[in-house]
Amino acid sequence: MRPSRTRVGLSAAALAAVIALPSIGLADDGDSPTADDLERLVDALADTHRAGIGFSPWMTGSQFLPFAETDQMHTGVLGAEPPAVCDELLGLVEAGPVAVPVLLKHLDDDRPTAIEPVKAMMWMAFNDEYDRNRRLVPEAPDGVDRDDTASAPEPYRITVGDLCFVALGQIVNRSWSAVRYQPTGGLVVSSPVRSEALRDAVRAEWGKLDPAAHRASLLADMARPDHDGRRDGAYLRLALYHPDAVEEPVLAALAQPTWDVFAVDRLCKHLYRARSPEKRGEIFDAFVAKHGAGARTGIEVQLYQDLDMADANREGRVHPPMAMKNEPRELLMQLYGQPESVTAADRPFVDGMARTDLARFVEVLVRDSSRKIDAAVLEVFRTLAAKNDDDYLAVRCMKRLAGRGHDGELAAYCHRRVGKGGHEDAALRAQLGRLDDDAR
């Protein structure tokens, strides 16, 4: 869910700092903001008086401030005040990697902001959560990611250092929240000001970051993401900070094998009903032969998800109980050579995307002008969306392709699919209207 934004105006000091930034967001070439410019923006953070994503007691969400459409609310309190956009924070994030040394220096800045002290409804915890790419950094640094849920609710004053932590996370593609809501009625605080371990972890991983290292880190997130949101976030940051580096990793991502999650789910149910190993092997081999390497990966992903549910079912944690018992584990052992002790926690990171995840990735690909990416998305549209009447994927391809020389083909798809009763019917009609308006 995308929350509405409330803008908080710049203070006089912050406005002067922003005016002084001659080419904000361009870290690789051109003039960059000076340390004094950035210090003025940090000083102005003390004037922040409204909570936002990453420092709100009423919601948990994610965003990349320079692009408003990326705001996402993951969970929150109904009727709560919408998150505000702090223009000082936006200025720091737009400055990109050149702002990192200043932000790192201020992680222990205990100056209070003008936000009223926040307090949990029922409970609060100081967990020092430290998001990282788990595929690249398997183990959390010492002292962070704690499970401190015994703290009694008490008012907490959000500081300048907390906002610097949030800004750093946005620049380096990490979801760092200094304050966030946790159902039900909870407040989780991860403050580098009060936690030396959290502060040390941030500085140890990012203390030597320069524009070249920042670019390399984002490319690594694109090539080896630990989840799909990591890949999407890396693209957005590359598009803003290092636009010349966007094309190659996007083309590589679009070339990865894909699978249809609905077909895979049906296939797994079929496998569970087939009791003999021989029959299961035949069904599996036939499906992979028909649908390709992506199908093999998709089945593995589904089996690990089902194993997690099956174990919860066997332990009496699923109500009402399911008929499925140990079938996912048996299939992982037979088809993927896993030991009898395999658990859901052993799920490997995979290269490839479910078609639904591919659609969400394509949806964010609107921040560059690469003709090669246009051609790759068109190929996705023709081979996966149009061929399979996949309206969800088709609509998201159209967001990239509309107005880039293929409107007739896109309109023809819309005319063919409108009125078929799918969930994307309204989106297809809206897209067709835009295409027809452009044609006139």
C-alpha positions as CSV (number, residue, x, y, z in Angstrom):
1,M,0.0,0.0,0.0
2,R,1.3,3.4,-0.9
3,P,0.7,6.0,1.8
4,S,-0.1,9.6,0.9
5,R,2.7,12.1,1.4
6,T,2.6,15.2,3.6
7,R,5.3,17.7,2.7
8,V,7.1,19.5,5.5
9,G,8.6,22.8,4.3
10,L,12.2,23.6,4.5
11,S,13.5,25.8,7.2
12,A,15.5,28.8,6.2
13,A,18.8,27.1,7.0
14,A,17.8,24.0,5.0
15,L,16.6,26.0,2.1
16,A,19.9,27.9,1.9
17,A,21.7,24.6,2.0
18,V,19.7,23.1,-0.8
19,I,20.2,26.2,-3.0
20,A,23.9,25.7,-2.4
21,L,23.9,22.2,-4.0
22,P,24.8,22.8,-7.6
23,S,24.2,19.3,-8.9
24,I,22.6,17.3,-6.1
25,G,22.4,13.6,-6.7
26,L,25.2,13.5,-9.2
27,A,27.9,11.7,-7.4
28,D,30.1,10.6,-10.3
29,D,30.6,13.8,-12.2
30,G,30.0,17.5,-12.0
31,D,30.1,19.6,-8.9
32,S,29.2,18.0,-5.6
33,P,27.9,19.5,-2.4
34,T,30.5,20.4,0.0
35,A,30.8,19.1,3.5
36,D,29.6,22.5,4.8
37,D,26.5,22.3,2.6
38,L,25.7,18.8,4.0
39,E,26.4,19.8,7.6
40,R,23.8,22.6,7.2
41,L,21.3,20.0,6.1
42,V,22.1,17.8,9.1
43,D,21.8,20.7,11.5
44,A,18.4,21.5,10.0
45,L,17.2,17.9,10.8
46,A,16.7,19.1,14.4
47,D,13.8,21.2,13.1
48,T,11.9,18.1,11.9
49,H,8.5,18.0,13.6
50,R,6.6,15.3,11.7
51,A,7.2,11.6,11.7
52,G,7.9,9.8,8.4
53,I,8.7,6.4,7.0
54,G,11.6,5.0,9.0
55,F,10.9,7.2,12.0
56,S,7.2,6.7,12.7
57,P,5.5,5.1,15.7
58,W,2.4,4.4,13.7
59,M,3.6,2.5,10.7
60,T,6.3,0.3,9.2
61,G,7.2,1.0,5.6
62,S,9.9,1.6,3.0
63,Q,10.7,4.3,0.5
64,F,13.4,5.9,-1.6
65,L,12.7,9.6,-1.0
66,P,13.7,11.0,-4.4
67,F,11.0,8.9,-6.1
68,A,7.6,9.4,-4.4
69,E,6.0,6.4,-6.1
70,T,8.2,4.1,-4.1
71,D,6.6,4.8,-0.8
72,Q,5.2,1.6,0.7
73,M,3.3,1.0,4.0
74,H,3.8,-2.5,5.2
75,T,1.8,-2.3,8.4
76,G,0.3,0.4,10.5
77,V,-2.4,1.8,12.7
78,L,-5.7,2.6,10.9
79,G,-6.5,6.3,10.9
80,A,-3.0,7.3,11.9
81,E,-1.5,10.5,10.6
82,P,0.1,10.0,7.2
83,P,3.9,10.0,7.1
84,A,5.5,13.3,6.3
85,V,8.4,14.0,3.9
86,C,11.2,15.8,5.6
87,D,12.8,18.0,2.9
88,E,16.1,18.2,4.8
89,L,16.2,14.4,4.8
90,L,15.3,14.4,1.1
91,G,18.2,16.7,0.4
92,L,20.7,14.4,2.1
93,V,19.4,11.3,0.3
94,E,19.5,13.1,-3.1
95,A,23.2,14.0,-2.4
96,G,23.9,10.3,-2.5
97,P,27.3,8.8,-1.6
98,V,29.0,12.1,-1.1
99,A,26.8,12.6,2.0
100,V,27.8,9.3,3.6
101,P,30.9,10.5,5.5
102,V,28.9,13.3,7.1
103,L,26.0,11.0,8.0
104,L,28.3,8.5,9.5
105,K,29.9,11.1,11.6
106,H,26.5,12.2,13.0
107,L,25.2,8.7,13.9
108,D,25.8,9.5,17.6
109,D,24.3,13.0,17.3
110,D,21.9,13.1,20.2
111,R,20.3,16.5,19.4
112,P,16.5,16.0,19.7
113,T,14.3,16.7,16.8
114,A,11.1,18.7,17.1
115,I,9.0,15.5,16.8
116,E,7.0,14.9,20.0
117,P,8.3,12.0,22.0
118,V,6.9,8.7,20.7
119,K,5.5,6.0,22.9
120,A,4.1,2.5,22.3
121,M,0.5,1.7,22.9
122,M,1.3,-1.6,24.6
123,W,5.0,-2.6,24.5
124,M,8.3,-1.4,23.0
125,A,11.7,-3.0,22.3
126,F,15.2,-1.7,21.5
127,N,16.1,-4.4,19.0
128,D,18.9,-2.6,17.0
129,E,17.6,-4.0,13.7
130,Y,20.3,-4.0,11.0
131,D,19.1,-4.7,7.5
132,R,21.8,-6.2,5.3
133,N,21.9,-8.2,2.0
134,R,21.9,-11.7,3.6
135,R,23.2,-13.2,0.5
136,L,26.4,-11.1,0.6
137,V,26.6,-10.8,4.4
138,P,25.2,-14.1,5.9
139,E,25.9,-13.3,9.6
140,A,24.7,-10.2,11.4
141,P,27.4,-8.1,13.1
142,D,27.9,-8.6,16.8
143,G,25.4,-7.0,19.1
144,V,22.7,-6.1,16.6
145,D,19.4,-7.8,15.6
146,R,18.6,-8.4,19.2
147,D,15.3,-9.7,20.6
148,D,14.7,-7.2,23.4
149,T,10.9,-7.3,23.8
150,A,10.8,-7.0,27.6
151,S,11.1,-3.2,27.8
152,A,8.2,-1.4,29.3
153,P,6.7,1.4,27.1
154,E,8.4,4.8,27.8
155,P,8.6,8.0,25.7
156,Y,11.4,8.0,23.2
157,R,12.7,11.2,21.6
158,I,13.8,10.8,18.0
159,T,17.2,12.4,17.4
160,V,19.3,13.9,14.6
161,G,21.5,10.7,14.6
162,D,18.4,8.6,14.1
163,L,17.4,10.5,11.0
164,C,21.0,10.2,9.7
165,F,20.7,6.4,10.1
166,V,17.5,6.5,8.1
167,A,19.1,8.6,5.3
168,L,22.1,6.3,5.2
169,G,19.9,3.3,4.7
170,Q,18.1,5.0,1.8
171,I,21.4,5.9,0.1
172,V,23.0,2.4,0.4
173,N,19.8,0.4,-0.3
174,R,19.1,-0.8,3.2
175,S,15.8,-0.7,5.1
176,W,16.9,1.0,8.3
177,S,14.2,2.3,10.5
178,A,15.1,4.1,13.7
179,V,11.5,3.8,15.0
180,R,8.7,1.7,13.6
181,Y,5.4,0.2,14.5
182,Q,5.1,-3.5,15.2
183,P,1.7,-5.3,15.5
184,T,0.1,-5.4,17.9
185,G,0.6,-2.2,19.7
186,G,4.3,-2.3,19.7
187,L,7.2,0.1,19.0
188,V,10.6,-1.1,17.8
189,V,13.5,1.3,18.3
190,S,16.8,0.9,16.5
191,S,18.8,3.9,17.4
192,P,22.5,4.3,16.6
193,V,22.6,7.1,19.2
194,R,21.8,4.8,22.1
195,S,23.3,1.6,20.6
196,E,27.1,1.6,20.2
197,A,26.9,-1.9,18.6
198,L,24.5,-0.6,15.9
199,R,26.6,2.5,15.3
200,D,29.8,0.4,15.0
201,A,28.1,-2.1,12.6
202,V,27.1,0.8,10.2
203,R,30.5,2.4,10.3
204,A,32.4,-0.9,9.8
205,E,30.4,-1.9,6.7
206,W,30.1,1.6,5.1
207,G,32.9,3.7,6.6
208,K,35.0,3.5,3.4
209,L,32.2,4.1,1.0
210,D,33.0,6.4,-2.0
211,P,31.1,6.8,-5.2
212,A,32.9,3.9,-6.9
213,A,32.3,1.5,-3.9
214,H,28.7,2.7,-3.7
215,R,28.2,1.8,-7.4
216,A,29.8,-1.6,-6.9
217,S,27.6,-2.3,-3.9
218,L,24.4,-1.5,-5.8
219,L,25.6,-3.7,-8.7
220,A,26.1,-6.5,-6.2
221,D,22.6,-6.0,-4.9
222,M,21.3,-6.3,-8.5
223,A,23.3,-9.4,-9.3
224,R,22.8,-11.3,-6.0
225,P,19.8,-9.9,-4.2
226,D,18.5,-11.7,-1.1
227,H,15.0,-10.7,-2.0
228,D,13.2,-9.0,-4.9
229,G,12.9,-5.7,-3.1
230,R,16.6,-5.5,-2.9
231,R,16.9,-5.8,-6.7
232,D,14.2,-3.2,-7.2
233,G,15.9,-0.7,-4.8
234,A,19.3,-1.2,-6.4
235,Y,17.9,-0.3,-9.8
236,L,16.3,2.9,-8.5
237,R,19.5,4.0,-6.8
238,L,21.6,3.2,-9.8
239,A,19.2,5.2,-12.0
240,L,19.6,8.2,-9.8
241,Y,23.2,8.1,-8.7
242,H,25.0,6.1,-11.4
243,P,22.7,6.1,-14.5
244,D,25.5,4.9,-16.8
245,A,25.6,1.6,-14.9
246,V,21.9,0.7,-15.2
247,E,21.7,-1.1,-18.5
248,E,23.9,-4.1,-18.0
249,P,22.5,-5.4,-14.7
250,V,18.9,-4.8,-15.8
251,L,19.4,-6.8,-19.0
252,A,21.0,-9.6,-16.9
253,A,18.1,-9.6,-14.5
254,L,15.5,-9.7,-17.3
255,A,17.4,-12.6,-18.9
256,Q,17.1,-14.8,-15.8
257,P,14.7,-17.9,-15.9
258,T,11.2,-17.3,-14.7
259,W,8.3,-19.5,-13.6
260,D,4.5,-19.2,-13.2
261,V,3.8,-19.5,-9.5
262,F,0.2,-20.7,-10.1
263,A,1.3,-23.5,-12.4
264,V,4.0,-24.5,-9.9
265,D,1.5,-24.5,-7.0
266,R,-0.8,-26.8,-9.0
267,L,2.1,-29.0,-9.9
268,C,3.2,-29.4,-6.2
269,K,-0.3,-30.3,-5.2
270,H,-0.2,-33.0,-7.9
271,L,3.1,-34.2,-6.6
272,Y,1.7,-34.5,-3.0
273,R,-1.2,-36.7,-4.2
274,A,1.2,-39.0,-6.1
275,R,2.4,-41.4,-3.4
276,S,5.1,-43.4,-5.2
277,P,8.5,-41.9,-5.7
278,E,8.5,-43.2,-9.3
279,K,5.3,-41.4,-10.1
280,R,6.5,-38.2,-8.5
281,G,9.7,-38.3,-10.5
282,E,7.8,-38.8,-13.7
283,I,5.5,-35.8,-13.0
284,F,8.4,-33.6,-12.0
285,D,10.5,-34.5,-15.1
286,A,7.6,-33.9,-17.5
287,F,6.8,-30.5,-16.0
288,V,10.4,-29.3,-16.1
289,A,10.8,-30.6,-19.7
290,K,7.8,-28.6,-20.7
291,H,8.4,-25.4,-18.8
292,G,12.2,-25.1,-18.6
293,A,14.9,-24.5,-16.0
294,G,12.9,-21.8,-14.3
295,A,10.2,-24.3,-13.4
296,R,12.8,-26.4,-11.6
297,T,13.8,-23.4,-9.5
298,G,10.2,-22.4,-8.9
299,I,9.3,-25.9,-7.6
300,E,12.2,-25.8,-5.2
301,V,11.1,-22.4,-3.9
302,Q,7.5,-23.6,-3.5
303,L,8.6,-26.8,-1.7
304,Y,10.5,-24.8,0.9
305,Q,7.6,-22.5,1.5
306,D,5.3,-25.5,1.9
307,L,7.8,-27.2,4.2
308,D,7.6,-24.3,6.6
309,M,3.8,-24.6,6.7
310,A,4.0,-28.4,6.9
311,D,6.3,-28.3,10.0
312,A,4.0,-25.8,11.7
313,N,1.1,-28.1,10.9
314,R,2.8,-31.1,12.4
315,E,3.7,-29.1,15.5
316,G,0.1,-28.2,16.0
317,R,0.5,-24.5,15.1
318,V,-1.9,-24.5,12.2
319,H,-5.7,-24.3,12.8
320,P,-7.6,-26.0,11.4
321,P,-5.0,-28.7,10.8
322,M,-4.0,-29.4,7.1
323,A,-3.9,-32.8,5.5
324,M,-0.3,-32.2,4.4
325,K,2.3,-33.7,6.7
326,N,5.8,-34.3,5.5
327,E,5.4,-34.4,1.7
328,P,7.5,-31.2,1.0
329,R,10.5,-32.6,2.9
330,E,10.2,-36.0,1.1
331,L,10.2,-34.2,-2.3
332,L,13.2,-32.0,-1.4
333,M,15.1,-35.1,-0.5
334,Q,14.1,-37.0,-3.7
335,L,14.2,-34.3,-6.3
336,Y,16.9,-31.9,-4.9
337,G,19.1,-34.3,-2.9
338,Q,18.4,-32.7,0.5
339,P,19.1,-34.6,3.7
340,E,16.2,-35.8,5.9
341,S,17.1,-33.0,8.4
342,V,16.3,-30.3,5.8
343,T,14.2,-27.3,7.2
344,A,12.7,-24.2,5.8
345,A,15.7,-22.3,7.1
346,D,17.9,-24.2,4.6
347,R,16.2,-22.6,1.6
348,P,18.9,-21.4,-0.8
349,F,19.0,-18.1,-2.6
350,V,18.1,-18.7,-6.2
351,D,18.7,-16.9,-9.5
352,G,15.5,-16.4,-11.3
353,M,12.1,-14.8,-10.7
354,A,8.6,-15.8,-10.4
355,R,6.6,-14.1,-13.1
356,T,4.7,-12.0,-10.5
357,D,8.1,-10.8,-9.2
358,L,9.2,-10.1,-12.7
359,A,6.1,-8.0,-13.2
360,R,6.9,-5.9,-10.1
361,F,10.5,-5.5,-11.3
362,V,9.4,-4.3,-14.7
363,E,7.1,-1.9,-13.0
364,V,10.0,0.1,-11.5
365,L,11.9,0.2,-14.8
366,V,10.8,3.7,-15.7
367,R,13.8,5.7,-14.5
368,D,16.1,5.3,-17.5
369,S,16.0,5.8,-21.3
370,S,17.9,2.7,-22.4
371,R,16.8,1.4,-25.8
372,K,18.2,-2.0,-25.0
373,I,16.1,-2.2,-21.9
374,D,13.1,-1.1,-24.0
375,A,13.8,-4.1,-26.3
376,A,14.2,-6.5,-23.4
377,V,10.9,-5.5,-21.8
378,L,9.2,-5.7,-25.2
379,E,10.5,-9.3,-25.5
380,V,9.1,-10.0,-22.0
381,F,5.7,-8.6,-23.1
382,R,5.6,-10.7,-26.3
383,T,6.9,-14.0,-25.0
384,L,5.5,-14.1,-21.5
385,A,2.7,-11.6,-21.2
386,A,0.9,-11.7,-24.5
387,K,1.6,-15.3,-25.2
388,N,0.1,-16.4,-21.8
389,D,-2.6,-13.7,-21.5
390,D,-0.8,-12.6,-18.3
391,D,-2.6,-9.3,-17.8
392,Y,-0.7,-8.5,-14.5
393,L,2.6,-8.7,-16.3
394,A,1.3,-7.0,-19.5
395,V,0.1,-3.9,-17.7
396,R,3.4,-3.4,-16.0
397,C,5.3,-3.8,-19.3
398,M,3.1,-1.2,-20.8
399,K,4.2,1.3,-18.1
400,R,7.6,1.1,-19.6
401,L,6.8,0.7,-23.2
402,A,3.9,3.2,-23.7
403,G,5.0,6.1,-25.9
404,R,8.2,4.3,-27.0
405,G,7.1,3.2,-30.5
406,H,4.9,0.2,-29.7
407,D,1.6,1.7,-28.8
408,G,-0.3,-0.1,-31.6
409,E,0.8,-3.5,-30.3
410,L,0.0,-2.5,-26.7
411,A,-3.5,-1.2,-27.7
412,A,-4.2,-4.4,-29.6
413,Y,-3.5,-6.4,-26.5
414,C,-5.8,-4.2,-24.4
415,H,-8.6,-4.5,-26.9
416,R,-8.2,-8.3,-26.9
417,R,-8.2,-8.6,-23.1
418,V,-10.6,-5.9,-21.9
419,G,-13.8,-7.4,-20.5
420,K,-12.4,-10.8,-19.8
421,G,-13.2,-10.5,-16.1
422,G,-9.7,-10.4,-14.7
423,H,-8.4,-8.4,-11.8
424,E,-6.5,-6.2,-14.2
425,D,-9.5,-5.2,-16.3
426,A,-9.7,-1.7,-14.9
427,A,-5.9,-1.2,-15.4
428,L,-6.2,-2.4,-19.0
429,R,-9.1,0.0,-19.7
430,A,-7.1,2.9,-18.2
431,Q,-4.0,2.0,-20.2
432,L,-6.1,1.7,-23.4
433,G,-7.6,5.1,-22.8
434,R,-4.1,6.7,-22.4
435,L,-2.9,5.0,-25.6
436,D,-6.0,6.1,-27.5
437,D,-5.5,9.7,-26.3
438,D,-1.9,9.7,-27.4
439,A,-2.9,8.3,-30.8
440,R,-5.3,11.2,-31.3
